[in-house]
Amino acid sequence: MLYKFFRFFLFRLDPEVVHETLLFLLSLAPVRWILCVFCRYDDPRLQRNICGLQFKNPIGLAAGFDKNAKALLGFQALGFGFIEVGTVTPRPQTGNPKPRILRFEKEEALVNWLGFNNDGIAQVVERLKAVKPKMKIPVGLNVGKNSDTPLEKATDDYVICIERANPVVDFFVINISSPNTPELRRLAEPHFLEELLSRVQRVSRHPVWVKLSPDMSPDISKDQLPQIIALCEKYKVSALVATNTTTDYSLLSSVRLSQGGISGNPLRIKSTHLLKMFKSQVSSQMALVGVGGILSVKDAQEKINAGADLIELYTGLIFKGPALIRKIKRTLL
């Protein structure tokens, strides 16, 4: 109820301004202390050993919330079991012009076309290095390509980020599914994906996850899905993340959209459907991470029942507040 009261006022402000303000607050030591007192809920039964990593619980923060590793200790204090930083690119970039986030209260959805706005790998690595001794949960880095990097040289961008971040993270997430960087989703095509995975695995010292689009058709025809899974298994990808945001604008029929990716409740069914497809086709050695439309305990359980070993929150945290993390943990127990 308390979060609902604050949310009323927060939702009257620009979404990106609110986001940056929250990151600043979470970076403050007094705020982290309060969160540890009121939000933490740990139990040994929640622990998971997946991809060779030890997770205090299976609930993670999805990429995009803390792109630049500014508030990792704050999110740890909220009770997450792991955190995904990024998406990060080799060079800093400002992203697309503002405003670039829309909020839909009734539908419990966000639409963003941020465009990988981030401080660049060098700055993010410095922040990760500074905070690493205090982190007690796994931290992963979601990596992508700069918007002006040609598709044929995109793999170089991923390799640069991974080589720089190897000493300071626990796993990598290969983002080939954001709808807000031109042609990025084409990297899921088998001939691009094979080169990308082969080179990434040669330089990575940590588990590699791959984040895929919920819009497998028409972006990728159905007969290519087995090829994508086969390549991920061939190059020993540790986990598939299902899914990124969607460009299926029919899911938000109340507004006419021409750009951006939809997250939140409208994405839930689509992302869960793809998660089930992966569960039926991947080997038992590959973990599955469910993300997209988790706004309640029931949604979290749905993802786990569909085959998710881990789940991630983003939009649900915005609409439901930090209490959602604790509620999911208690239900899992």
C-alpha positions as CSV (number, residue, x, y, z in Angstrom):
1,M,0.0,0.0,0.0
2,L,2.8,2.4,0.8
3,Y,4.4,1.9,-2.6
4,K,1.0,2.6,-4.2
5,F,0.9,5.9,-2.5
6,F,4.3,6.9,-3.8
7,R,3.7,5.5,-7.2
8,F,0.7,7.9,-7.7
9,F,3.1,10.8,-7.5
10,L,6.0,9.1,-9.3
11,F,3.8,8.3,-12.3
12,R,2.9,12.0,-12.7
13,L,6.5,12.6,-13.7
14,D,8.6,11.8,-16.8
15,P,9.5,8.0,-16.7
16,E,13.2,8.6,-17.4
17,V,13.5,11.3,-14.8
18,V,11.9,9.0,-12.2
19,H,14.3,6.2,-13.3
20,E,17.4,8.2,-12.8
21,T,16.2,9.5,-9.5
22,L,15.6,6.0,-8.2
23,L,19.0,4.9,-9.3
24,F,20.5,7.9,-7.4
25,L,18.6,7.0,-4.2
26,L,19.5,3.4,-4.4
27,S,23.2,4.4,-4.6
28,L,23.0,6.1,-1.2
29,A,24.2,4.2,1.9
30,P,21.4,5.2,4.2
31,V,18.8,4.1,1.7
32,R,20.5,0.8,1.3
33,W,20.5,0.3,5.1
34,I,16.7,0.9,5.2
35,L,16.2,-1.5,2.4
36,C,18.2,-4.2,4.1
37,V,16.1,-3.8,7.2
38,F,12.7,-3.9,5.5
39,C,13.1,-5.7,2.2
40,R,15.6,-8.5,2.7
41,Y,14.2,-12.0,3.0
42,D,16.7,-14.9,2.8
43,D,16.3,-18.6,3.2
44,P,18.7,-21.3,2.3
45,R,15.9,-23.2,0.5
46,L,15.8,-20.4,-2.1
47,Q,19.4,-21.0,-3.2
48,R,20.1,-22.3,-6.7
49,N,23.3,-23.7,-8.3
50,I,22.9,-22.9,-12.0
51,C,25.5,-22.5,-14.8
52,G,28.2,-23.1,-12.2
53,L,27.1,-20.1,-10.2
54,Q,25.6,-19.9,-6.7
55,F,22.4,-17.8,-6.6
56,K,20.9,-16.8,-3.2
57,N,17.5,-16.9,-4.8
58,P,16.2,-17.3,-8.4
59,I,15.0,-13.7,-8.8
60,G,17.2,-11.4,-10.8
61,L,17.1,-7.8,-12.0
62,A,16.8,-7.7,-15.8
63,A,19.1,-5.7,-18.0
64,G,18.1,-2.1,-18.7
65,F,17.3,-1.1,-15.2
66,D,20.9,-0.4,-14.1
67,K,22.6,0.0,-17.4
68,N,25.7,1.7,-16.1
69,A,26.2,-0.2,-12.8
70,K,25.4,2.9,-10.6
71,A,23.3,1.2,-7.9
72,L,24.3,-2.4,-7.6
73,L,24.5,-2.4,-3.9
74,G,21.0,-0.9,-3.7
75,F,19.6,-3.7,-5.8
76,Q,21.4,-6.2,-3.7
77,A,19.8,-4.7,-0.6
78,L,16.4,-5.1,-2.2
79,G,16.9,-8.9,-2.1
80,F,17.7,-9.8,-5.7
81,G,19.5,-13.1,-6.2
82,F,21.5,-11.8,-9.2
83,I,21.8,-8.6,-11.3
84,E,22.2,-8.0,-15.0
85,V,24.0,-4.8,-15.9
86,G,23.7,-3.1,-19.3
87,T,23.2,-3.3,-22.1
88,V,26.7,-1.9,-22.5
89,T,28.6,-1.1,-25.8
90,P,32.3,-0.5,-26.5
91,R,31.9,3.2,-26.9
92,P,29.5,5.5,-24.9
93,Q,26.4,6.5,-26.7
94,T,23.5,8.8,-25.9
95,G,20.8,6.6,-27.4
96,N,17.7,7.8,-29.2
97,P,16.2,11.3,-28.8
98,K,14.0,12.0,-25.8
99,P,11.2,11.4,-24.8
100,R,11.8,7.6,-25.3
101,I,9.8,5.9,-22.7
102,L,6.0,5.6,-22.5
103,R,4.1,4.4,-19.5
104,F,0.6,2.7,-19.7
105,E,-0.9,2.4,-16.2
106,K,-4.1,0.6,-17.2
107,E,-2.2,-2.0,-19.2
108,E,0.7,-2.2,-16.8
109,A,3.1,-1.8,-19.6
110,L,6.1,0.3,-20.7
111,V,7.3,1.1,-24.2
112,N,10.9,2.2,-24.7
113,W,13.1,3.0,-27.6
114,L,16.2,4.0,-25.5
115,G,18.7,2.6,-28.0
116,F,21.5,1.3,-25.8
117,N,22.2,4.6,-24.1
118,N,25.2,3.8,-21.8
119,D,28.5,5.2,-20.5
120,G,30.6,2.7,-22.5
121,I,32.5,-0.4,-21.4
122,A,35.5,1.4,-19.9
123,Q,33.4,3.5,-17.4
124,V,31.1,0.6,-16.5
125,V,34.1,-1.7,-15.8
126,E,35.5,0.8,-13.4
127,R,32.3,1.0,-11.5
128,L,32.1,-2.8,-11.4
129,K,35.6,-3.0,-10.2
130,A,34.9,-0.6,-7.3
131,V,31.8,-2.4,-6.1
132,K,32.9,-6.0,-6.7
133,P,34.3,-6.7,-3.2
134,K,30.9,-5.8,-1.7
135,M,28.8,-7.9,-4.0
136,K,27.5,-11.2,-2.5
137,I,25.4,-12.2,-5.5
138,P,26.3,-12.9,-9.2
139,V,26.6,-9.9,-11.5
140,G,26.2,-10.4,-15.2
141,L,27.0,-8.0,-18.1
142,N,24.6,-7.6,-21.0
143,V,26.5,-6.6,-24.1
144,G,25.6,-5.2,-27.5
145,K,26.9,-3.3,-30.4
146,N,27.2,0.4,-31.0
147,S,24.4,1.7,-33.2
148,D,26.9,2.8,-35.9
149,T,28.8,-0.4,-36.0
150,P,28.1,-2.3,-39.3
151,L,26.4,-5.7,-38.9
152,E,29.5,-7.4,-40.4
153,K,31.7,-6.0,-37.6
154,A,29.2,-6.4,-34.8
155,T,31.0,-9.4,-33.3
156,D,34.0,-7.2,-32.7
157,D,31.9,-5.0,-30.3
158,Y,30.8,-8.0,-28.3
159,V,34.4,-9.3,-28.0
160,I,35.7,-5.9,-26.9
161,C,33.2,-5.7,-24.1
162,I,33.8,-9.2,-22.9
163,E,37.6,-8.9,-22.9
164,R,37.4,-5.7,-20.8
165,A,34.8,-7.0,-18.3
166,N,36.2,-10.6,-17.8
167,P,37.9,-9.7,-14.4
168,V,34.8,-8.0,-12.9
169,V,31.7,-10.0,-13.7
170,D,30.3,-13.5,-13.2
171,F,28.5,-14.1,-16.5
172,F,27.7,-12.5,-19.9
173,V,24.5,-12.0,-21.7
174,I,24.6,-11.6,-25.5
175,N,21.9,-9.2,-26.5
176,I,20.8,-10.0,-30.1
177,S,17.2,-9.1,-29.5
178,S,16.7,-5.4,-28.7
179,P,14.3,-3.8,-31.3
180,N,15.9,-0.4,-30.7
181,T,19.2,-0.8,-32.5
182,P,19.0,-1.0,-36.3
183,E,19.5,-4.6,-37.6
184,L,20.6,-6.0,-34.2
185,R,18.0,-8.8,-34.4
186,R,19.6,-10.0,-37.6
187,L,22.4,-11.3,-35.4
188,A,20.1,-14.2,-34.5
189,E,20.3,-15.4,-38.1
190,P,22.4,-18.6,-38.1
191,H,25.3,-17.3,-40.3
192,F,25.8,-14.3,-38.0
193,L,25.1,-16.2,-34.8
194,E,27.7,-18.8,-35.5
195,E,30.5,-16.3,-35.9
196,L,29.3,-14.4,-32.8
197,L,29.1,-17.4,-30.5
198,S,32.4,-18.9,-31.7
199,R,34.4,-15.8,-31.1
200,V,32.6,-14.9,-27.8
201,Q,33.3,-18.3,-26.3
202,R,36.9,-18.1,-27.2
203,V,37.4,-14.9,-25.1
204,S,34.9,-15.3,-22.3
205,R,36.1,-16.7,-19.0
206,H,32.5,-17.0,-17.7
207,P,29.2,-18.6,-18.6
208,V,27.5,-17.1,-21.6
209,W,23.8,-16.5,-21.9
210,V,21.9,-15.5,-25.0
211,K,18.9,-13.2,-24.9
212,L,16.4,-13.8,-27.6
213,S,13.4,-11.9,-29.1
214,P,9.8,-12.9,-28.5
215,D,9.1,-11.9,-32.1
216,M,10.7,-15.0,-33.6
217,S,8.3,-14.7,-36.5
218,P,8.5,-12.7,-38.8
219,D,12.0,-11.6,-37.7
220,I,13.2,-15.2,-37.7
221,S,11.2,-17.9,-39.4
222,K,10.2,-20.9,-37.3
223,D,12.5,-23.3,-39.2
224,Q,15.4,-21.3,-38.0
225,L,14.6,-21.8,-34.3
226,P,16.1,-25.3,-34.2
227,Q,19.2,-23.9,-35.9
228,I,19.6,-21.2,-33.3
229,I,19.2,-23.8,-30.5
230,A,21.6,-26.1,-32.2
231,L,24.2,-23.4,-32.4
232,C,23.8,-22.4,-28.8
233,E,24.3,-26.0,-27.8
234,K,27.3,-26.4,-30.2
235,Y,29.0,-23.4,-28.6
236,K,28.0,-24.4,-25.1
237,V,25.8,-21.5,-24.2
238,S,24.9,-21.8,-20.6
239,A,21.5,-20.3,-20.6
240,L,18.8,-18.8,-22.9
241,V,17.0,-15.7,-21.8
242,A,13.3,-15.5,-22.9
243,T,12.7,-12.8,-23.7
244,N,13.4,-9.2,-24.7
245,T,10.7,-6.6,-25.4
246,T,8.3,-7.1,-28.3
247,T,7.3,-5.0,-31.3
248,D,4.0,-6.7,-31.6
249,Y,2.0,-3.4,-31.3
250,S,-1.3,-5.2,-31.5
251,L,-0.8,-6.0,-27.9
252,L,-1.4,-2.4,-27.0
253,S,-4.4,-1.7,-29.1
254,S,-5.3,1.4,-27.1
255,V,-2.5,3.4,-28.7
256,R,-0.9,3.7,-32.1
257,L,2.8,2.8,-32.0
258,S,5.5,2.9,-34.6
259,Q,8.7,2.3,-32.6
260,G,10.0,0.9,-29.4
261,G,9.7,-2.4,-27.5
262,I,6.8,-3.3,-25.2
263,S,7.4,-4.8,-21.8
264,G,5.1,-5.6,-18.9
265,N,1.8,-7.4,-18.8
266,P,1.1,-7.4,-22.6
267,L,4.4,-9.3,-23.1
268,R,3.7,-12.1,-20.6
269,I,1.9,-14.6,-22.7
270,K,4.2,-14.2,-25.7
271,S,7.4,-14.6,-23.6
272,T,6.0,-17.5,-21.7
273,H,5.1,-19.3,-25.0
274,L,8.6,-18.9,-26.3
275,L,10.0,-20.2,-22.9
276,K,7.9,-23.3,-23.3
277,M,9.2,-23.8,-26.9
278,F,12.8,-23.6,-25.6
279,K,12.0,-26.0,-22.8
280,S,10.8,-28.6,-25.2
281,Q,13.8,-28.3,-27.5
282,V,16.9,-27.5,-25.5
283,S,19.1,-30.0,-23.7
284,S,19.0,-30.4,-19.9
285,Q,22.4,-28.8,-19.6
286,M,21.2,-25.4,-20.8
287,A,19.4,-23.3,-18.2
288,L,16.4,-21.1,-19.0
289,V,15.8,-17.6,-17.7
290,G,12.2,-16.3,-17.8
291,V,11.6,-12.6,-18.2
292,G,8.7,-10.5,-19.5
293,G,5.4,-9.6,-17.8
294,I,6.1,-10.8,-14.3
295,L,3.9,-8.5,-12.2
296,S,2.6,-10.9,-9.6
297,V,3.4,-14.1,-7.7
298,K,1.2,-16.0,-10.2
299,D,3.2,-14.6,-13.1
300,A,6.4,-15.8,-11.5
301,Q,5.0,-19.2,-10.9
302,E,3.8,-19.4,-14.5
303,K,7.4,-18.8,-15.8
304,I,8.8,-21.4,-13.5
305,N,6.1,-23.9,-14.5
306,A,7.0,-23.2,-18.1
307,G,10.6,-24.2,-17.5
308,A,12.4,-21.2,-16.1
309,D,15.3,-22.0,-13.8
310,L,15.7,-18.3,-13.0
311,I,13.4,-15.3,-13.5
312,E,14.0,-11.6,-13.9
313,L,12.0,-8.5,-13.1
314,Y,12.0,-5.0,-14.7
315,T,8.5,-3.6,-15.4
316,G,7.0,-5.5,-12.5
317,L,9.4,-3.7,-10.1
318,I,8.1,-0.4,-11.5
319,F,4.4,-1.1,-11.2
320,K,4.4,-3.3,-8.1
321,G,7.4,-2.0,-6.1
322,P,10.1,-3.9,-4.2
323,A,7.6,-5.9,-2.1
324,L,7.1,-8.1,-5.2
325,I,10.5,-9.7,-4.7
326,R,9.7,-10.7,-1.1
327,K,6.2,-12.0,-2.1
328,I,7.7,-14.2,-4.8
329,K,10.3,-15.6,-2.4
330,R,7.7,-16.5,0.2
331,T,5.5,-18.2,-2.4
332,L,8.4,-20.2,-3.7
333,L,9.0,-21.5,-0.2
